[in-house]
Amino acid sequence: MVTKAELEAELAQLKSELKRRDEPAVPDKPAKPTEVADLRGLMDEHGLNTDTLDALRENLLEELGALQKDKPLVVLAAALALGFIIGRSFR
């Protein structure tokens, strides 16, 4: 039969293991300024800047608007399919 002292010792050990496991292994660090510079450098290598990104965004929105006007059933079917997929993935 297990004694009360043994149970208390085991409980203390389990609590310390749980506390140690809940502590983050590596603290979260804020984003470094070099990461932003690296991203800008990568965008410059590929010929992208804020103007081209804005133009691409505007072009995408215009095309989606035109698709909605030209083929509303396709857009409706795509929205239903996307909603179904998202709903199933969160189940």
C-alpha positions in Angstrom: 0.0 0.0 0.0 1.2 3.5 -0.9 1.8 5.9 1.9 0.5 9.5 2.0 4.1 10.8 1.9 4.9 8.9 -1.3 1.8 10.2 -3.0 2.6 13.8 -2.0 6.1 13.4 -3.3 4.9 12.0 -6.6 2.3 14.9 -6.8 5.0 17.5 -6.2 7.2 15.9 -8.9 4.3 15.9 -11.4 3.5 19.5 -10.6 7.1 20.5 -11.2 7.2 18.6 -14.6 3.9 20.2 -15.6 5.2 23.7 -14.7 8.4 23.0 -16.6 6.5 21.8 -19.7 4.2 24.8 -19.8 7.1 27.2 -19.9 8.0 28.3 -23.4 11.2 26.8 -24.6 12.2 29.9 -26.6 10.8 33.3 -25.8 9.1 35.0 -28.7 11.3 37.7 -30.3 10.0 40.8 -32.0 10.7 41.0 -35.8 14.2 42.2 -36.6 14.7 45.2 -38.8 16.9 43.0 -40.9 14.0 40.8 -41.8 12.2 43.8 -43.3 15.3 44.8 -45.2 15.6 41.2 -46.4 12.1 41.2 -47.7 12.6 44.5 -49.4 15.7 43.2 -51.0 13.9 40.1 -52.2 11.1 42.1 -53.7 13.6 44.4 -55.5 15.4 41.3 -56.9 12.1 40.2 -58.5 11.2 43.7 -59.7 8.3 44.2 -57.2 7.6 47.4 -55.4 4.6 49.0 -53.7 3.4 50.5 -57.0 3.4 47.2 -58.8 1.8 45.4 -55.9 -1.0 48.0 -55.8 -1.5 47.6 -59.6 -1.7 43.8 -59.2 -4.2 44.2 -56.5 -6.4 46.6 -58.5 -6.2 44.3 -61.5 -7.3 41.3 -59.5 -10.2 43.2 -58.0 -11.3 44.4 -61.4 -11.1 40.9 -62.9 -13.1 39.4 -60.0 -15.7 42.1 -60.4 -16.0 41.5 -64.1 -16.3 37.7 -63.5 -19.1 38.3 -61.0 -21.0 40.4 -63.6 -20.3 38.1 -66.5 -20.8 34.7 -64.8 -22.7 35.0 -61.5 -23.5 31.3 -61.3 -19.8 30.4 -61.5 -19.0 32.8 -58.7 -21.9 31.5 -56.7 -20.8 27.9 -57.2 -17.2 28.8 -56.3 -18.4 30.6 -53.1 -20.5 27.6 -52.1 -17.6 25.2 -52.8 -15.2 27.3 -50.8 -17.6 27.6 -47.9 -18.1 23.8 -47.9 -14.4 23.2 -47.9 -13.8 25.7 -45.1 -16.7 24.3 -43.1 -15.4 20.7 -43.5 -11.9 21.7 -42.5 -13.0 23.2 -39.2 -15.0 20.2 -38.2 
